[in-house]
Every structure is written in structure tokens, then in C-alpha cells.
Amino acid sequence: MLVDDVDHPTLSADDRHHLERVLRVRPGDPLTVGDGAG
């Protein structure tokens, strides 16, 4: 998941919908986030 700030990640409503409904991520499931900067 790409976010603007890896220290304080926030998700848009569209990202949250995709995680919950498409990928079926549940509370407590681990996520890997990055800012795209490498």
C-alpha cells in the first residue's frame, strides 16, 4: 500500500474499500506500507 507519510499512514475511502471488499483484509491483518521513494 502506498501512502504519503509512512510515519502517519492514512487511507482514502477508496483505498479502504479496496482493502476491505476486494482484498478482504480484516482488522489486525498485517499490511506493508511504503511511500514510493524506495
mmCIF entry with sequence, helices, sheets and N, C-alpha, C, O atoms, coordinates in Angstrom:
data_MODEL
# 
_entry.id   MODEL 
# 
_entity.id                         1 
_entity.type                       polymer 
_entity.pdbx_number_of_molecules   1 
# 
_entity_poly.entity_id                      1 
_entity_poly.type                           'polypeptide(L)' 
_entity_poly.nstd_linkage                   no 
_entity_poly.nstd_monomer                   no 
_entity_poly.pdbx_seq_one_letter_code       MLVDDVDHPTLSADDRHHLERVLRVRPGDPLTVGDGAG 
_entity_poly.pdbx_seq_one_letter_code_can   MLVDDVDHPTLSADDRHHLERVLRVRPGDPLTVGDGAG 
_entity_poly.pdbx_strand_id                 A 
# 
loop_
_entity_poly_seq.entity_id 
_entity_poly_seq.num 
_entity_poly_seq.mon_id 
_entity_poly_seq.hetero 
1 1  MET n 
1 2  LEU n 
1 3  VAL n 
1 4  ASP n 
1 5  ASP n 
1 6  VAL n 
1 7  ASP n 
1 8  HIS n 
1 9  PRO n 
1 10 THR n 
1 11 LEU n 
1 12 SER n 
1 13 ALA n 
1 14 ASP n 
1 15 ASP n 
1 16 ARG n 
1 17 HIS n 
1 18 HIS n 
1 19 LEU n 
1 20 GLU n 
1 21 ARG n 
1 22 VAL n 
1 23 LEU n 
1 24 ARG n 
1 25 VAL n 
1 26 ARG n 
1 27 PRO n 
1 28 GLY n 
1 29 ASP n 
1 30 PRO n 
1 31 LEU n 
1 32 THR n 
1 33 VAL n 
1 34 GLY n 
1 35 ASP n 
1 36 GLY n 
1 37 ALA n 
1 38 GLY n 
# 
_struct_asym.id          A 
_struct_asym.entity_id   1 
# 
loop_
_struct_conf.conf_type_id 
_struct_conf.id 
_struct_conf.pdbx_PDB_helix_id 
_struct_conf.beg_label_comp_id 
_struct_conf.beg_label_asym_id 
_struct_conf.beg_label_seq_id 
_struct_conf.pdbx_beg_PDB_ins_code 
_struct_conf.end_label_comp_id 
_struct_conf.end_label_asym_id 
_struct_conf.end_label_seq_id 
_struct_conf.pdbx_end_PDB_ins_code 
_struct_conf.beg_auth_comp_id 
_struct_conf.beg_auth_asym_id 
_struct_conf.beg_auth_seq_id 
_struct_conf.end_auth_comp_id 
_struct_conf.end_auth_asym_id 
_struct_conf.end_auth_seq_id 
_struct_conf.pdbx_PDB_helix_class 
_struct_conf.details 
_struct_conf.pdbx_PDB_helix_length 
HELX_P HELX_P1 AA1 ALA A 13 ? HIS A 17 ? ALA A 13 HIS A 17 1 ? 5 
HELX_P HELX_P2 AA2 HIS A 18 ? VAL A 22 ? HIS A 18 VAL A 22 3 ? 5 
# 
_struct_conf_type.id          HELX_P 
_struct_conf_type.criteria    ? 
_struct_conf_type.reference   ? 
# 
loop_
_atom_site.group_PDB 
_atom_site.id 
_atom_site.type_symbol 
_atom_site.label_atom_id 
_atom_site.label_alt_id 
_atom_site.label_comp_id 
_atom_site.label_asym_id 
_atom_site.label_entity_id 
_atom_site.label_seq_id 
_atom_site.pdbx_PDB_ins_code 
_atom_site.Cartn_x 
_atom_site.Cartn_y 
_atom_site.Cartn_z 
_atom_site.occupancy 
_atom_site.B_iso_or_equiv 
_atom_site.pdbx_formal_charge 
_atom_site.auth_seq_id 
_atom_site.auth_comp_id 
_atom_site.auth_asym_id 
_atom_site.auth_atom_id 
_atom_site.pdbx_PDB_model_num 
ATOM 1   N N  . MET A 1 1  ? 0.837   -1.145 0.000  1.00 0.00 ? 1  MET A N  1 
ATOM 2   C CA . MET A 1 1  ? 0.000   0.000  0.000  1.00 0.00 ? 1  MET A CA 1 
ATOM 3   C C  . MET A 1 1  ? 0.892   1.221  0.000  1.00 0.00 ? 1  MET A C  1 
ATOM 4   O O  . MET A 1 1  ? 1.797   1.319  0.829  1.00 0.00 ? 1  MET A O  1 
ATOM 5   N N  . LEU A 1 2  ? 0.666   2.141  -0.893 1.00 0.00 ? 2  LEU A N  1 
ATOM 6   C CA . LEU A 1 2  ? 1.435   3.379  -0.944 1.00 0.00 ? 2  LEU A CA 1 
ATOM 7   C C  . LEU A 1 2  ? 0.701   4.473  -0.184 1.00 0.00 ? 2  LEU A C  1 
ATOM 8   O O  . LEU A 1 2  ? -0.503  4.669  -0.352 1.00 0.00 ? 2  LEU A O  1 
ATOM 9   N N  . VAL A 1 3  ? 1.446   5.178  0.652  1.00 0.00 ? 3  VAL A N  1 
ATOM 10  C CA . VAL A 1 3  ? 0.900   6.286  1.436  1.00 0.00 ? 3  VAL A CA 1 
ATOM 11  C C  . VAL A 1 3  ? 1.843   7.473  1.310  1.00 0.00 ? 3  VAL A C  1 
ATOM 12  O O  . VAL A 1 3  ? 3.000   7.317  0.918  1.00 0.00 ? 3  VAL A O  1 
ATOM 13  N N  . ASP A 1 4  ? 1.348   8.660  1.644  1.00 0.00 ? 4  ASP A N  1 
ATOM 14  C CA . ASP A 1 4  ? 2.179   9.859  1.571  1.00 0.00 ? 4  ASP A CA 1 
ATOM 15  C C  . ASP A 1 4  ? 3.212   9.918  2.689  1.00 0.00 ? 4  ASP A C  1 
ATOM 16  O O  . ASP A 1 4  ? 4.336   10.369 2.467  1.00 0.00 ? 4  ASP A O  1 
ATOM 17  N N  . ASP A 1 5  ? 2.847   9.469  3.882  1.00 0.00 ? 5  ASP A N  1 
ATOM 18  C CA . ASP A 1 5  ? 3.726   9.560  5.051  1.00 0.00 ? 5  ASP A CA 1 
ATOM 19  C C  . ASP A 1 5  ? 3.713   8.224  5.785  1.00 0.00 ? 5  ASP A C  1 
ATOM 20  O O  . ASP A 1 5  ? 2.712   7.871  6.409  1.00 0.00 ? 5  ASP A O  1 
ATOM 21  N N  . VAL A 1 6  ? 4.814   7.478  5.716  1.00 0.00 ? 6  VAL A N  1 
ATOM 22  C CA . VAL A 1 6  ? 4.844   6.153  6.344  1.00 0.00 ? 6  VAL A CA 1 
ATOM 23  C C  . VAL A 1 6  ? 4.827   6.227  7.867  1.00 0.00 ? 6  VAL A C  1 
ATOM 24  O O  . VAL A 1 6  ? 4.483   5.247  8.528  1.00 0.00 ? 6  VAL A O  1 
ATOM 25  N N  . ASP A 1 7  ? 5.196   7.381  8.435  1.00 0.00 ? 7  ASP A N  1 
ATOM 26  C CA . ASP A 1 7  ? 5.145   7.534  9.890  1.00 0.00 ? 7  ASP A CA 1 
ATOM 27  C C  . ASP A 1 7  ? 3.721   7.732  10.394 1.00 0.00 ? 7  ASP A C  1 
ATOM 28  O O  . ASP A 1 7  ? 3.406   7.385  11.533 1.00 0.00 ? 7  ASP A O  1 
ATOM 29  N N  . HIS A 1 8  ? 2.860   8.290  9.543  1.00 0.00 ? 8  HIS A N  1 
ATOM 30  C CA . HIS A 1 8  ? 1.455   8.522  9.888  1.00 0.00 ? 8  HIS A CA 1 
ATOM 31  C C  . HIS A 1 8  ? 0.578   8.153  8.689  1.00 0.00 ? 8  HIS A C  1 
ATOM 32  O O  . HIS A 1 8  ? -0.003  9.030  8.048  1.00 0.00 ? 8  HIS A O  1 
ATOM 33  N N  . PRO A 1 9  ? 0.483   6.855  8.388  1.00 0.00 ? 9  PRO A N  1 
ATOM 34  C CA . PRO A 1 9  ? -0.273  6.449  7.194  1.00 0.00 ? 9  PRO A CA 1 
ATOM 35  C C  . PRO A 1 9  ? -1.770  6.701  7.347  1.00 0.00 ? 9  PRO A C  1 
ATOM 36  O O  . PRO A 1 9  ? -2.351  6.435  8.399  1.00 0.00 ? 9  PRO A O  1 
ATOM 37  N N  . THR A 1 10 ? -2.374  7.208  6.304  1.00 0.00 ? 10 THR A N  1 
ATOM 38  C CA . THR A 1 10 ? -3.823  7.371  6.244  1.00 0.00 ? 10 THR A CA 1 
ATOM 39  C C  . THR A 1 10 ? -4.303  6.776  4.932  1.00 0.00 ? 10 THR A C  1 
ATOM 40  O O  . THR A 1 10 ? -3.580  6.772  3.936  1.00 0.00 ? 10 THR A O  1 
ATOM 41  N N  . LEU A 1 11 ? -5.522  6.277  4.944  1.00 0.00 ? 11 LEU A N  1 
ATOM 42  C CA . LEU A 1 11 ? -6.103  5.664  3.756  1.00 0.00 ? 11 LEU A CA 1 
ATOM 43  C C  . LEU A 1 11 ? -7.280  6.486  3.270  1.00 0.00 ? 11 LEU A C  1 
ATOM 44  O O  . LEU A 1 11 ? -8.050  7.018  4.069  1.00 0.00 ? 11 LEU A O  1 
ATOM 45  N N  . SER A 1 12 ? -7.415  6.585  1.975  1.00 0.00 ? 12 SER A N  1 
ATOM 46  C CA . SER A 1 12 ? -8.598  7.219  1.403  1.00 0.00 ? 12 SER A CA 1 
ATOM 47  C C  . SER A 1 12 ? -9.772  6.253  1.524  1.00 0.00 ? 12 SER A C  1 
ATOM 48  O O  . SER A 1 12 ? -9.583  5.067  1.797  1.00 0.00 ? 12 SER A O  1 
ATOM 49  N N  . ALA A 1 13 ? -10.953 6.752  1.326  1.00 0.00 ? 13 ALA A N  1 
ATOM 50  C CA . ALA A 1 13 ? -12.145 5.902  1.362  1.00 0.00 ? 13 ALA A CA 1 
ATOM 51  C C  . ALA A 1 13 ? -12.058 4.823  0.287  1.00 0.00 ? 13 ALA A C  1 
ATOM 52  O O  . ALA A 1 13 ? -12.466 3.684  0.518  1.00 0.00 ? 13 ALA A O  1 
ATOM 53  N N  . ASP A 1 14 ? -11.530 5.170  -0.878 1.00 0.00 ? 14 ASP A N  1 
ATOM 54  C CA . ASP A 1 14 ? -11.386 4.189  -1.961 1.00 0.00 ? 14 ASP A CA 1 
ATOM 55  C C  . ASP A 1 14 ? -10.383 3.099  -1.597 1.00 0.00 ? 14 ASP A C  1 
ATOM 56  O O  . ASP A 1 14 ? -10.617 1.920  -1.864 1.00 0.00 ? 14 ASP A O  1 
ATOM 57  N N  . ASP A 1 15 ? -9.257  3.497  -0.981 1.00 0.00 ? 15 ASP A N  1 
ATOM 58  C CA . ASP A 1 15 ? -8.267  2.503  -0.549 1.00 0.00 ? 15 ASP A CA 1 
ATOM 59  C C  . ASP A 1 15 ? -8.859  1.572  0.497  1.00 0.00 ? 15 ASP A C  1 
ATOM 60  O O  . ASP A 1 15 ? -8.661  0.358  0.440  1.00 0.00 ? 15 ASP A O  1 
ATOM 61  N N  . ARG A 1 16 ? -9.574  2.133  1.439  1.00 0.00 ? 16 ARG A N  1 
ATOM 62  C CA . ARG A 1 16 ? -10.183 1.318  2.493  1.00 0.00 ? 16 ARG A CA 1 
ATOM 63  C C  . ARG A 1 16 ? -11.195 0.337  1.897  1.00 0.00 ? 16 ARG A C  1 
ATOM 64  O O  . ARG A 1 16 ? -11.216 -0.838 2.264  1.00 0.00 ? 16 ARG A O  1 
ATOM 65  N N  . HIS A 1 17 ? -12.018 0.816  0.991  1.00 0.00 ? 17 HIS A N  1 
ATOM 66  C CA . HIS A 1 17 ? -12.995 -0.051 0.329  1.00 0.00 ? 17 HIS A CA 1 
ATOM 67  C C  . HIS A 1 17 ? -12.280 -1.201 -0.382 1.00 0.00 ? 17 HIS A C  1 
ATOM 68  O O  . HIS A 1 17 ? -12.697 -2.354 -0.270 1.00 0.00 ? 17 HIS A O  1 
ATOM 69  N N  . HIS A 1 18 ? -11.206 -0.893 -1.112 1.00 0.00 ? 18 HIS A N  1 
ATOM 70  C CA . HIS A 1 18 ? -10.458 -1.924 -1.842 1.00 0.00 ? 18 HIS A CA 1 
ATOM 71  C C  . HIS A 1 18 ? -9.878  -2.959 -0.878 1.00 0.00 ? 18 HIS A C  1 
ATOM 72  O O  . HIS A 1 18 ? -9.961  -4.161 -1.134 1.00 0.00 ? 18 HIS A O  1 
ATOM 73  N N  . LEU A 1 19 ? -9.297  -2.499 0.222  1.00 0.00 ? 19 LEU A N  1 
ATOM 74  C CA . LEU A 1 19 ? -8.722  -3.427 1.197  1.00 0.00 ? 19 LEU A CA 1 
ATOM 75  C C  . LEU A 1 19 ? -9.790  -4.319 1.819  1.00 0.00 ? 19 LEU A C  1 
ATOM 76  O O  . LEU A 1 19 ? -9.597  -5.528 1.942  1.00 0.00 ? 19 LEU A O  1 
ATOM 77  N N  . GLU A 1 20 ? -10.912 -3.725 2.211  1.00 0.00 ? 20 GLU A N  1 
ATOM 78  C CA . GLU A 1 20 ? -11.949 -4.483 2.917  1.00 0.00 ? 20 GLU A CA 1 
ATOM 79  C C  . GLU A 1 20 ? -12.775 -5.375 2.000  1.00 0.00 ? 20 GLU A C  1 
ATOM 80  O O  . GLU A 1 20 ? -13.042 -6.528 2.339  1.00 0.00 ? 20 GLU A O  1 
ATOM 81  N N  . ARG A 1 21 ? -13.180 -4.864 0.857  1.00 0.00 ? 21 ARG A N  1 
ATOM 82  C CA . ARG A 1 21 ? -14.123 -5.585 -0.002 1.00 0.00 ? 21 ARG A CA 1 
ATOM 83  C C  . ARG A 1 21 ? -13.464 -6.440 -1.073 1.00 0.00 ? 21 ARG A C  1 
ATOM 84  O O  . ARG A 1 21 ? -13.950 -7.527 -1.388 1.00 0.00 ? 21 ARG A O  1 
ATOM 85  N N  . VAL A 1 22 ? -12.369 -5.958 -1.632 1.00 0.00 ? 22 VAL A N  1 
ATOM 86  C CA . VAL A 1 22 ? -11.720 -6.688 -2.720 1.00 0.00 ? 22 VAL A CA 1 
ATOM 87  C C  . VAL A 1 22 ? -10.665 -7.648 -2.172 1.00 0.00 ? 22 VAL A C  1 
ATOM 88  O O  . VAL A 1 22 ? -10.653 -8.829 -2.518 1.00 0.00 ? 22 VAL A O  1 
ATOM 89  N N  . LEU A 1 23 ? -9.783  -7.135 -1.318 1.00 0.00 ? 23 LEU A N  1 
ATOM 90  C CA . LEU A 1 23 ? -8.704  -7.968 -0.777 1.00 0.00 ? 23 LEU A CA 1 
ATOM 91  C C  . LEU A 1 23 ? -9.111  -8.704 0.494  1.00 0.00 ? 23 LEU A C  1 
ATOM 92  O O  . LEU A 1 23 ? -8.408  -9.607 0.947  1.00 0.00 ? 23 LEU A O  1 
ATOM 93  N N  . ARG A 1 24 ? -10.249 -8.315 1.069  1.00 0.00 ? 24 ARG A N  1 
ATOM 94  C CA . ARG A 1 24 ? -10.802 -8.945 2.278  1.00 0.00 ? 24 ARG A CA 1 
ATOM 95  C C  . ARG A 1 24 ? -9.842  -8.903 3.462  1.00 0.00 ? 24 ARG A C  1 
ATOM 96  O O  . ARG A 1 24 ? -9.714  -9.874 4.209  1.00 0.00 ? 24 ARG A O  1 
ATOM 97  N N  . VAL A 1 25 ? -9.176  -7.776 3.619  1.00 0.00 ? 25 VAL A N  1 
ATOM 98  C CA . VAL A 1 25 ? -8.308  -7.558 4.773  1.00 0.00 ? 25 VAL A CA 1 
ATOM 99  C C  . VAL A 1 25 ? -9.197  -7.296 5.978  1.00 0.00 ? 25 VAL A C  1 
ATOM 100 O O  . VAL A 1 25 ? -10.195 -6.581 5.881  1.00 0.00 ? 25 VAL A O  1 
ATOM 101 N N  . ARG A 1 26 ? -8.835  -7.874 7.103  1.00 0.00 ? 26 ARG A N  1 
ATOM 102 C CA . ARG A 1 26 ? -9.601  -7.736 8.343  1.00 0.00 ? 26 ARG A CA 1 
ATOM 103 C C  . ARG A 1 26 ? -8.782  -6.978 9.376  1.00 0.00 ? 26 ARG A C  1 
ATOM 104 O O  . ARG A 1 26 ? -7.554  -6.952 9.296  1.00 0.00 ? 26 ARG A O  1 
ATOM 105 N N  . PRO A 1 27 ? -9.453  -6.357 10.352 1.00 0.00 ? 27 PRO A N  1 
ATOM 106 C CA . PRO A 1 27 ? -8.713  -5.688 11.426 1.00 0.00 ? 27 PRO A CA 1 
ATOM 107 C C  . PRO A 1 27 ? -7.716  -6.652 12.066 1.00 0.00 ? 27 PRO A C  1 
ATOM 108 O O  . PRO A 1 27 ? -8.047  -7.797 12.378 1.00 0.00 ? 27 PRO A O  1 
ATOM 109 N N  . GLY A 1 28 ? -6.507  -6.173 12.253 1.00 0.00 ? 28 GLY A N  1 
ATOM 110 C CA . GLY A 1 28 ? -5.455  -6.999 12.827 1.00 0.00 ? 28 GLY A CA 1 
ATOM 111 C C  . GLY A 1 28 ? -4.558  -7.672 11.800 1.00 0.00 ? 28 GLY A C  1 
ATOM 112 O O  . GLY A 1 28 ? -3.472  -8.141 12.138 1.00 0.00 ? 28 GLY A O  1 
ATOM 113 N N  . ASP A 1 29 ? -5.007  -7.723 10.537 1.00 0.00 ? 29 ASP A N  1 
ATOM 114 C CA . ASP A 1 29 ? -4.163  -8.287 9.481  1.00 0.00 ? 29 ASP A CA 1 
ATOM 115 C C  . ASP A 1 29 ? -2.982  -7.341 9.222  1.00 0.00 ? 29 ASP A C  1 
ATOM 116 O O  . ASP A 1 29 ? -3.158  -6.123 9.203  1.00 0.00 ? 29 ASP A O  1 
ATOM 117 N N  . PRO A 1 30 ? -1.792  -7.893 9.024  1.00 0.00 ? 30 PRO A N  1 
ATOM 118 C CA . PRO A 1 30 ? -0.635  -7.025 8.759  1.00 0.00 ? 30 PRO A CA 1 
ATOM 119 C C  . PRO A 1 30 ? -0.691  -6.429 7.356  1.00 0.00 ? 30 PRO A C  1 
ATOM 120 O O  . PRO A 1 30 ? -1.146  -7.076 6.413  1.00 0.00 ? 30 PRO A O  1 
ATOM 121 N N  . LEU A 1 31 ? -0.226  -5.194 7.231  1.00 0.00 ? 31 LEU A N  1 
ATOM 122 C CA . LEU A 1 31 ? -0.102  -4.517 5.943  1.00 0.00 ? 31 LEU A CA 1 
ATOM 123 C C  . LEU A 1 31 ? 1.313   -3.981 5.817  1.00 0.00 ? 31 LEU A C  1 
ATOM 124 O O  . LEU A 1 31 ? 1.924   -3.581 6.809  1.00 0.00 ? 31 LEU A O  1 
ATOM 125 N N  . THR A 1 32 ? 1.822   -3.973 4.621  1.00 0.00 ? 32 THR A N  1 
ATOM 126 C CA . THR A 1 32 ? 3.103   -3.341 4.353  1.00 0.00 ? 32 THR A CA 1 
ATOM 127 C C  . THR A 1 32 ? 2.823   -2.038 3.628  1.00 0.00 ? 32 THR A C  1 
ATOM 128 O O  . THR A 1 32 ? 2.141   -2.029 2.603  1.00 0.00 ? 32 THR A O  1 
ATOM 129 N N  . VAL A 1 33 ? 3.341   -0.944 4.151  1.00 0.00 ? 33 VAL A N  1 
ATOM 130 C CA . VAL A 1 33 ? 3.135   0.361  3.524  1.00 0.00 ? 33 VAL A CA 1 
ATOM 131 C C  . VAL A 1 33 ? 4.471   0.938  3.096  1.00 0.00 ? 33 VAL A C  1 
ATOM 132 O O  . VAL A 1 33 ? 5.511   0.637  3.682  1.00 0.00 ? 33 VAL A O  1 
ATOM 133 N N  . GLY A 1 34 ? 4.430   1.756  2.083  1.00 0.00 ? 34 GLY A N  1 
ATOM 134 C CA . GLY A 1 34 ? 5.611   2.445  1.591  1.00 0.00 ? 34 GLY A CA 1 
ATOM 135 C C  . GLY A 1 34 ? 5.198   3.783  1.008  1.00 0.00 ? 34 GLY A C  1 
ATOM 136 O O  . GLY A 1 34 ? 4.018   4.027  0.756  1.00 0.00 ? 34 GLY A O  1 
ATOM 137 N N  . ASP A 1 35 ? 6.180   4.646  0.798  1.00 0.00 ? 35 ASP A N  1 
ATOM 138 C CA . ASP A 1 35 ? 5.881   5.962  0.242  1.00 0.00 ? 35 ASP A CA 1 
ATOM 139 C C  . ASP A 1 35 ? 6.312   6.094  -1.216 1.00 0.00 ? 35 ASP A C  1 
ATOM 140 O O  . ASP A 1 35 ? 6.196   7.167  -1.808 1.00 0.00 ? 35 ASP A O  1 
ATOM 141 N N  . GLY A 1 36 ? 6.803   5.013  -1.786 1.00 0.00 ? 36 GLY A N  1 
ATOM 142 C CA . GLY A 1 36 ? 7.204   5.017  -3.184 1.00 0.00 ? 36 GLY A CA 1 
ATOM 143 C C  . GLY A 1 36 ? 8.570   5.635  -3.432 1.00 0.00 ? 36 GLY A C  1 
ATOM 144 O O  . GLY A 1 36 ? 9.018   5.713  -4.576 1.00 0.00 ? 36 GLY A O  1 
ATOM 145 N N  . ALA A 1 37 ? 9.234   6.076  -2.370 1.00 0.00 ? 37 ALA A N  1 
ATOM 146 C CA . ALA A 1 37 ? 10.535  6.727  -2.527 1.00 0.00 ? 37 ALA A CA 1 
ATOM 147 C C  . ALA A 1 37 ? 11.690  5.730  -2.569 1.00 0.00 ? 37 ALA A C  1 
ATOM 148 O O  . ALA A 1 37 ? 12.828  6.095  -2.863 1.00 0.00 ? 37 ALA A O  1 
ATOM 149 N N  . GLY A 1 38 ? 11.383  4.468  -2.273 1.00 0.00 ? 38 GLY A N  1 
ATOM 150 C CA . GLY A 1 38 ? 12.425  3.446  -2.330 1.00 0.00 ? 38 GLY A CA 1 
ATOM 151 C C  . GLY A 1 38 ? 13.195  3.412  -1.119 1.00 0.00 ? 38 GLY A C  1 
ATOM 152 O O  . GLY A 1 38 ? 14.118  2.606  -0.996 1.00 0.00 ? 38 GLY A O  1 
# 
